[in-house]
Amino acid sequence: MKHILLSVALCTVPTFAQATCYADYKAKQDAPLRLHYGVARIDGGCSMSVAANELAPRLAQHGWTLLTVVSVFDASGLDERKASAGAHYLAY
């Protein structure tokens, strides 16, 4: 009975939200060749592989091909990347 109550108690403990994750990346379009650097919010977890898996289809919907994820970071890294990303700051 104690094990059941402990299990129920643990299930009702609120889970804390994971910190918001962002990634900066490089992408391209062909014909004519265009390159861009951008910053995007990542929802599925804060790793390079998760960021790549999320970004590739998002960018493809707009005719871009993901070249590389440069890094993943939390909100404290947004301001320093905003100017470099320009129109591609949180666009995808």
C-alpha positions in Angstrom: 0.0 0.0 0.0 2.9 2.4 0.8 4.3 1.8 -2.7 1.0 2.6 -4.3 0.6 5.8 -2.3 4.2 6.8 -3.1 3.6 6.2 -6.8 0.5 8.3 -6.8 2.2 11.1 -4.9 5.1 11.2 -7.4 2.7 11.3 -10.3 1.0 14.4 -8.9 4.2 16.4 -8.3 4.3 19.1 -11.0 7.1 18.8 -13.5 9.2 21.9 -14.1 9.3 23.2 -17.6 12.6 22.8 -19.4 14.4 26.1 -20.3 13.6 27.4 -23.7 16.2 26.3 -26.3 17.4 28.2 -29.4 19.7 27.3 -32.2 21.7 29.3 -34.6 22.2 27.7 -38.0 23.3 28.2 -41.6 21.0 27.5 -44.6 21.1 27.8 -48.4 18.9 28.1 -51.5 20.0 27.1 -55.0 19.4 28.8 -58.3 20.6 31.4 -57.6 22.7 30.5 -54.6 21.7 32.3 -51.5 23.0 31.7 -48.0 21.7 32.9 -44.6 22.5 32.7 -40.9 19.5 32.5 -38.6 18.3 31.8 -35.1 15.3 29.6 -34.3 13.4 28.4 -31.2 13.7 24.6 -30.7 10.8 22.8 -29.0 11.9 19.2 -28.7 15.0 19.4 -26.5 18.2 21.3 -26.5 20.7 19.3 -28.5 22.3 19.7 -31.9 20.6 16.7 -33.4 17.1 17.7 -32.1 17.7 21.2 -33.5 18.7 19.8 -36.9 15.7 17.4 -37.0 13.3 20.3 -36.2 14.9 22.9 -38.4 15.4 21.0 -41.7 11.7 20.5 -42.4 10.8 24.1 -41.2 13.4 25.6 -43.6 12.4 23.2 -46.4 8.9 24.5 -46.4 10.3 27.9 -47.4 12.7 26.6 -50.0 15.8 26.5 -47.8 18.2 23.6 -47.1 19.8 23.4 -43.7 23.6 23.3 -43.9 24.5 23.1 -40.3 23.4 23.9 -36.8 26.1 26.1 -35.3 25.1 25.9 -31.7 22.2 25.5 -29.2 21.8 27.9 -26.3 19.2 29.3 -23.9 17.6 32.8 -24.0 20.7 34.4 -22.6 22.4 34.0 -26.0 19.6 35.7 -28.1 20.7 39.3 -27.9 24.2 38.7 -29.1 22.9 36.9 -32.2 20.0 39.2 -33.2 21.9 41.6 -35.4 23.8 38.8 -37.2 20.6 36.9 -38.0 18.7 40.0 -39.3 15.5 39.0 -41.0 16.1 35.3 -40.1 16.0 36.0 -36.3 13.3 33.7 -35.0 11.7 33.5 -38.4 11.6 29.7 -38.7 
